[in-house]
Amino acid sequence: MEIRNLPKLVENLQNRYKKLFYRFYELHEFEAKLKLSKGMEEWIERIFKSKEIVENQKIISIKNKFTKEHAIYNELRGKRPKTEVKMDLRELVKKRDCVFCNPEKRTPQDLFGRIKGKYCLTASNIAKYNYFHGIIIFKEHNPLKLKKQWLKDYFEVAEKWFKKVEEVEREARYNFLLWNCLWKGGASIVHGHMQLTSSKFKYGKVELLEQISEKYKRKYNSDYFLDLFKIHKKLGIGGKTGKTHILFYLTPVKERELFIFSKEKKLANLHEVIYEIIKNYLKLNVFSFNMAMFKIGNYWISRITDRGKLNERHSDIGALELYGASVISSDPFKLAKYFEKHGFHFGN
């Protein structure tokens, strides 16, 4: 199965699931054509391997009617020639002049002090964008070196930080954890770290998703997230393990996005699922990514997306992503198959 076959896959669904799909999504399939100039054939064959797929490009457009998330798929986008810069992954283990390697002396602390775990500790972000804005600094410098017990410790420290903030300021109850891994993901420091915010207000996109789920419940007497999961599962790109649902998301913000929602009470209980996702990311040579975790109702929501190769000069987003729709070259069906092939199995 491939994203290019999505219209046929949807048509083959049982009627109730087909109706559910079209309740959520607006789907278009079209062909974009062009005429090659003389002398281009050799270059086209070398780069794209086929003249025909360039002259007749199959495009899938899918839009979530509720969130307005809009993804435009064209696998040819991923085959475009790119300018690469020389990069050595050994740069990731160099610790010279790293402020996070000596955090107790070289980073500020929150007014309530630091919270220390076995494999990390907190600091206060020096350039804040919320009332409370902290950092979880990993003891391990290399952000691509990760162990399951380390990730659990990071999440446990995050929960303690959120609780401490609530003790200090009860109105700052809207919690958000984010992980920008390496420079393509927006990290200014190589050393492994996550960020935490607690706010007196909801972030706009979180509030919008919460409002959508509430309106959906009132209109359809059903759970927005569970219905979204049903569609993905029936298409073969969603699965469940325990209380956690994983979607290889049809309308990603960017490449290889996974959407996870869970009724686990504790954030730390999600460490095994997140660890397996990141482990498979690394196998795919995804070294720079963004992850966000926040609560809507009884659900922990997590979204993780690839931010592109470290050695590519160009940015992975442009004006269309910022102001129009996401242009996607990766395939959620192939991604789901890859994860399954490499040991990512759903419990039920």
Secondary structure, 3 states (H helix, E strand, C coil): CCHHHHHHHHHCCCHHHHHHHHHHEEEEEEEEECCCCCCCHHHHHHHHCCHHHHHEEEEEEEEECCCCCEEEECHHHHHCCCCECCCCHHHHHCCCCCHHHCHHHHCCCECCECCECCCEEEEECCCCCCCEEEEEEECCCCCCCCCHHHHHHHHHHHHHHHHHHHHHCCCCCEEEEEEEECHHHCCCCCCCEEEEEEECCCCHHHHHHHHHHHHHHHHHCCCHHHHHHHHHHHCCCEEEECCEEEEECCCCCCCCCEEEEECCCCHHHHHHHHHHHHHHHHHCCCCCEEEEEEEECCEEEEEEEECCCCCECCCCCCHHHHHCCEEECCCHHHHHHHHHHCCCCCCC
